[in-house]
Amino acid sequence: MKNVAVIGAGTMGNGIAHTFAQSGFKVQLIDINEASLKKGVDTISRNLDRMVAKEKITEADKQETLGNITLFTDIAEGVEYAGLVVEAATENVDLKLNIFKQLDEACGEDTILATNTSSISITQIAAVTSRPDMVIGMHFMNPVPIMKLVEIIRGYNTSDEVTKTIMELSKTLGKVPTEVNDYPGFVANRILMPMINESIETLYNGVAGVQEIDTVMKLGMAHPMGPLQLADFIGLDVCLSILHVMYDGFKNPKYAPCPLLVNMVRAGKLGVKSGEGFYDYSESRKAEKVSGQFS
């Protein structure tokens, strides 16, 4: 399996493409938006430049990695020779189901279909295909080239053979694959998102300010990043989407998103990607300045 197609050139998609390409795989990076493809490749190139500057790779390694990536705007064309497809589109159920219907029709019968979803049911996604035994979750962590963990999520019908193949493949990428079962939020977000949501509730209830909450978690619990800063980094819209999936899946009020989070997303305050969330990123992408609404 040396040909891998990646659907989506956004933050996760370009990171996944970067990782496979740097490991010697031929990568077909697919996005319907040409501007997104260009932005994705530019991001990969900048990240490789940082690695060259730190002497982790050579300039030749960088050029070889970029040479392993081919761009496509058509799904059927892009997946033609892929032994594995990794879908990394927006965290939207209807969008993902539509993509997997297309992939099922366009891909060879031996092609494994993986999704990078962070919360949506693998079983539900697999059900729209004629190969549910060959559908699996590969939940990479952001930033993909750096973070070691990959959650490997088995759907109800995912075969042992496919699971073993993807576990071993993840190891060849220098990752640590961890097998989990198919429940809303899996492991990472089932634990992380309630913590982030409770941090937002703590702010919403006036218990403490943004920096104070993050400081307590960083210094008291040895977290490298405070939960509100992390929420900004993930994207508040993504956090909200995951909480909705978990609330719908479990029908448990502990997963209901804080009203403050809902309102911030409605107002377009999405974190780093929009320039403002709990922190103000207008001058720096670092969480150094608290957003005006909380200062």
TORPALO-805122 format. One record per residue (C-alpha): x, y, z. Coordinates in steps of 0.25 Angstrom, whole numbers, padded with zeros to 4 digits, always signed. Layout:
XYZ ...
END
This chain:
+0000+0000+0000 +0008+0011-0005 -0003+0020-0011 -0011+0028-0001 -0022+0038-0004 -0026+0049+0006 -0039+0056+0005 -0038+0070+0009 -0027+0080+0009 -0030+0087+0022 -0022+0087+0035 -0024+0072+0037 -0024+0068+0023 -0011+0075+0019 -0004+0070+0032 -0008+0055+0029 -0003+0057+0014 +0010+0063+0020 +0012+0051+0029 +0009+0040+0019 +0018+0047+0008 +0029+0049+0018 +0029+0034+0021 +0030+0031+0006 +0016+0029+0002 +0011+0035-0012 -0001+0044-0007 -0012+0049-0015 -0018+0061-0008 -0032+0064-0012 -0040+0076-0010 -0051+0082-0018 -0046+0096-0016 -0033+0099-0023 -0030+0110-0014 -0030+0101-0002 -0021+0091-0009 -0011+0102-0011 -0012+0107+0003 -0010+0093+0008 +0002+0091+0000 +0008+0104+0004 +0005+0100+0019 +0013+0087+0017 +0024+0094+0010 +0025+0104+0022 +0025+0093+0032 +0036+0085+0025 +0044+0098+0024 +0043+0099+0039 +0048+0084+0040 +0060+0088+0031 +0063+0100+0039 +0064+0091+0052 +0072+0081+0044 +0062+0070+0046 +0062+0068+0031 +0070+0072+0019 +0066+0081+0007 +0066+0068-0001 +0056+0062+0009 +0047+0074+0007 +0047+0073-0008 +0045+0058-0008 +0033+0060+0002 +0027+0070-0007 +0029+0062-0019 +0021+0051-0013 +0009+0059-0013 -0001+0061-0025 -0013+0070-0025 -0027+0067-0030 -0040+0074-0030 -0048+0061-0034 -0050+0050-0025 -0052+0039-0035 -0039+0043-0042 -0031+0045-0029 -0034+0031-0023 -0032+0023-0035 -0020+0016-0030 -0021+0018-0015 -0020+0006-0006 -0025+0014+0005 -0033+0027+0006 -0033+0036+0018 -0045+0046+0018 -0042+0058+0026 -0053+0067+0022 -0061+0077+0031 -0067+0070+0043 -0081+0069+0037 -0089+0056+0037 -0097+0059+0024 -0084+0063+0017 -0076+0051+0021 -0087+0041+0017 -0088+0047+0003 -0073+0046+0002 -0073+0032+0006 -0084+0028-0004 -0075+0034-0015 -0063+0027-0010 -0070+0014-0010 -0074+0015-0024 -0060+0021-0029 -0050+0012-0021 -0045-0002-0024 -0052-0013-0016 -0039-0015-0008 -0037+0000-0004 -0039+0002+0011 -0047+0015+0014 -0043+0022+0027 -0049+0035+0033 -0041+0045+0042 -0054+0048+0049 -0052+0052+0063 -0066+0048+0068 -0076+0043+0057 -0080+0028+0057 -0071+0019+0048 -0082+0010+0048 -0092+0020+0042 -0082+0025+0032 -0079+0010+0028 -0094+0007+0026 -0095+0016+0014 -0084+0007+0007 -0084-0007+0001 -0072-0010+0009 -0074-0007+0024 -0064-0017+0027 -0053-0008+0021 -0057+0005+0027 -0049+0009+0039 -0046+0022+0047 -0032+0028+0048 -0033+0040+0057 -0020+0047+0056 -0017+0058+0066 -0013+0073+0062 -0002+0076+0058 -0002+0063+0051 +0013+0063+0047 +0017+0065+0062 +0006+0058+0070 +0009+0043+0072 -0005+0038+0075 -0015+0032+0065 -0028+0027+0070 -0032+0014+0062 -0047+0013+0063 -0054+0000+0059 -0068+0001+0054 -0078-0010+0057 -0074-0018+0044 -0059-0014+0043 -0051-0026+0040 -0039-0031+0048 -0031-0031+0036 -0033-0017+0033 -0031-0013+0047 -0018-0020+0048 -0014-0014+0034 -0017+0001+0039 -0010-0002+0053 +0003-0006+0046 +0002+0005+0035 +0001+0015+0046 +0014+0010+0052 +0021+0012+0039 +0017+0027+0040 +0024+0027+0054 +0011+0028+0061 +0006+0021+0073 -0008+0014+0069 -0018+0012+0080 -0030+0003+0077 -0043+0008+0082 -0058+0004+0080 -0068+0012+0073 -0076+0021+0083 -0078+0036+0082 -0065+0044+0084 -0057+0031+0085 -0047+0033+0096 -0040+0046+0093 -0052+0055+0091 -0061+0048+0101 -0051+0052+0112 -0046+0065+0106 -0058+0072+0102 -0066+0071+0115 -0053+0077+0121 -0053+0089+0111 -0068+0091+0113 -0067+0091+0128 -0056+0101+0127 -0065+0110+0118 -0076+0108+0128 -0066+0113+0139 -0063+0125+0131 -0078+0127+0128 -0082+0126+0143 -0071+0137+0147 -0063+0127+0155 -0050+0132+0149 -0045+0139+0137 -0039+0133+0124 -0024+0134+0128 -0027+0129+0142 -0034+0117+0138 -0023+0113+0128 -0012+0116+0138 -0019+0107+0148 -0019+0095+0138 -0005+0098+0133 +0002+0099+0147 -0008+0091+0155 -0010+0079+0146 +0003+0080+0137 -0005+0082+0124 +0004+0088+0114 -0008+0097+0109 -0020+0103+0117 -0033+0097+0113 -0038+0111+0107 -0026+0113+0099 -0027+0098+0094 -0042+0101+0090 -0037+0113+0082 -0026+0105+0075 -0036+0093+0072 -0047+0103+0067 -0059+0107+0076 -0068+0102+0064 -0061+0089+0064 -0063+0087+0079 -0078+0091+0078 -0080+0081+0067 -0073+0070+0075 -0081+0073+0087 -0094+0073+0079 -0090+0059+0074 -0088+0054+0088 -0100+0060+0093 -0109+0054+0082 -0102+0040+0084 -0103+0039+0099 -0115+0048+0102 -0107+0052+0115 -0108+0066+0119 -0094+0066+0123 -0090+0067+0109 -0099+0079+0106 -0091+0091+0101 -0089+0103+0110 -0098+0115+0105 -0086+0124+0104 -0079+0114+0094 -0092+0114+0086 -0092+0129+0085 -0078+0131+0082 -0079+0121+0070 -0091+0129+0065 -0084+0142+0066 -0072+0136+0058 -0062+0136+0070 -0056+0123+0066 -0042+0124+0072 -0029+0125+0065 -0035+0122+0051 -0044+0135+0052 -0034+0143+0060 -0042+0143+0073 -0048+0134+0083 -0044+0134+0097 -0032+0141+0093 -0029+0152+0083 -0020+0147+0072 -0020+0160+0063 -0005+0162+0066 +0000+0148+0070 -0004+0134+0068 +0000+0132+0082 -0010+0133+0093 -0004+0145+0100 -0015+0155+0100 -0029+0152+0106 -0041+0155+0096 -0047+0169+0099 -0060+0163+0103 -0054+0155+0115 -0043+0165+0119 
END
